[in-house]
Amino acid sequence: MYKRQALLEEKGVATVEELQEAAANHDYAFSFLQDLPLGDYHRLEGYLYPDTYEFTTPQNPLYVINKMLVRFDAKLTEELRQQIADSGRTIHEVLTVASLIEKETDGADRADIASVIYNRLNNPGASAGTNGYLQIDATLAYLNGGKVPTEADKSIDSPYNTYLYPGLPPGPIANPGIESILAAINPSSTSY
């Protein structure tokens, strides 16, 4: 999310500080945000749909963020929301998986990555030996500021560290596009 904020500041739309304040403390009127507490700008990670946006400069940061949330709301159709509900997962869980997919793929294997993630979540004692730990390097890059993860990064004490903590991280690590969201809803059926 920080790269997007920095780009908006560079283009004169709004400052990083203004955007972070608006993300952290404004109560946006979307049902998918109702359970996300105010106070931390990371709470909107995953919900700011990645797309091309046009803004006049300068622009009210509430308008900027709301426009991205409106686009996300439009992309997450009623049909997709029903598929998520039918899967027994929440929108937040699906977006978290989709963000992991987004950061782990070059674009061709999204549904297979989703399969690996769900296999590790659903079969923690399986022969893969991960014991419920997702072990996704993209979460380490999220923690270290986007650098290539090192062995030392695996010891960063954070609930986002999927090497130290089993299961999904507490939330998305990126703002996934529709392809990754669809893969998280409809993973491949593999034994990976």
N, C-alpha and C positions, 0 to 999 in steps of 0.2 A: 504494500500500500504506500510505503514511503516514496518509492520511485514515481508513482503517479502524482503524489502531492508535490514533489520537487518539480516535476514537469509543469504542473499547473502554476506553481510559483514562478518558474522560469518564464512562462508565457504571459505572466501578469494577471492571471485570473484571480488568484487569492494566495495568501501566504500559507506556508506549511502550518504555522501556529494557528491561524484562523481555521484552517481545514480540520486540524486535529481537535481543536476546541469544539467545533460544530459536530464532529463525529462522536466525540466523547459525551457531550452533555445535552444535545438536542434530542428530544423524544419524537422521533419520526413516526408518523401514523401509518405503519404497515404491520399487518398481523404477524408476519414472519420475524419481526423484531421485538415482539411483545415480551419475550422472556429474557431478553438480553439487558443486563443492568447498565445503567448510565455510569460514566466516570472514566472509562478507558477507551481511547479512540480505536483500539484494535477490535472492539466489539463489532464493527461493521465490516471487518475483513471477511471476504467471501460474498458479500452482498452488494458490493459496488461493481456493477456489471462492466467488464472490460469491452470497450467499444470506442468508436470515434465520436467525440462530442464537440460541438461548437458553442463557445461562450463569448459574450462581450467582455471587455476588460475595463476596469476590474469588475468582478462579479461577487455577489453575496455568496459566501461559502455554504450557507444552508441551501441555496438554490442549486449549487453545483452538486452537492452530495445527494440532494433529493432527486435530481435528474438521473443520476446513476442508479438510485434505488428504484425509481419509476421504471427504468429500462429493465432492471432485474425482475421486477414484479411482472412486467409484460412477457418476459422470456419464460418465466416459470408459470406456464399456463395451468388452467384448472385440471387438464388431463394429466400433466406432469405432477401436480400436487396430489392428485388421486393415486397415481402410481407410487409416489413416495409413501403416502398413507397406507396403501395396500401392502407395501414392503415391510411395514412395522418399524420403519425408521422415521426420524424427524427430518425436517428440511435442514436443520443445523448439522445433523450427522451426515446427510448426503452431501452438503456443501463442503464439509470437512474432508470427506473422501474425495470429492471432485477436485478440491484444491491440491490434495496430495498427488492425484493423477496429473493435474495441470503442470505441476513442477517436476514430475518424474518422466514425462514423455517428450518425445520429439514429434509426436502427433499421430503415429501410425498404430499404436498399441494400447490405446486408452482402455478398452473393454477388458483386455488381458490384465492390465495393471489393476483395474478394479477387482478382477477375480482374485488376484494374489492378495490384495488387501482384505477382502471379505473372507477368503480362506484362512488367513492368519487370525482374523477376529473371531470367526465362527468355530475354528478347530484349534484352540490354543495348545492342545497336547499332541497335535498331529506330527507326523514324521518329519515335517519341515524343520522341526527343532527350534522354532522361534518362540514357543511357549506364550503366545499372545502378544509378543512384542512385534510391532510392525517393522521396525528396523529400516526406516525410510530416510535416506540421506537428505532429502529435500527439507525435512524438519530440522536437521542440523544446520543447513544453509540458512533457514529462517532465523535460527538462533544466533548465528555468527555474522549476520549482516550481509548474507548473500555470497560469501566466499565458498570455494570448494571445501567441503568438509574434510577434517583431519581426524585421525584416531583420537586426539585429545578432545575434540568436540563431542565425542560420544559420552564424555563424563560431565557435560554441562547439566547442572541440576535445574531442570525445567520440566513441567508437565508436557511441554511440546517435544521433549526428547523421546522419540519412539524407540530408542535403544535402552533407556533407563526405566521408562514407564510403559506398561502394557496397555493395549487398547488404543482407541483414537485419542489424538491430542484434544485439548479442550475446545478447539475451534479451528476454522480454516487458516491456512498459512498463505493463501493467495486468493485472488478473485478469479474463479474459474470461468471459462467460456462455456457455451452451451454444449459443445462436444464432450467435455469432461463431465458436465452435469448429467448428460444422457448416459455416459458410460457408468457413472456411479449409481444410476437408477437401474441400468440394464447391463450388468457385468457379463462377460463371457462365462461359460461353464467350463472351467479347467480344473486340473489337479495341481496347478502351480502353487 
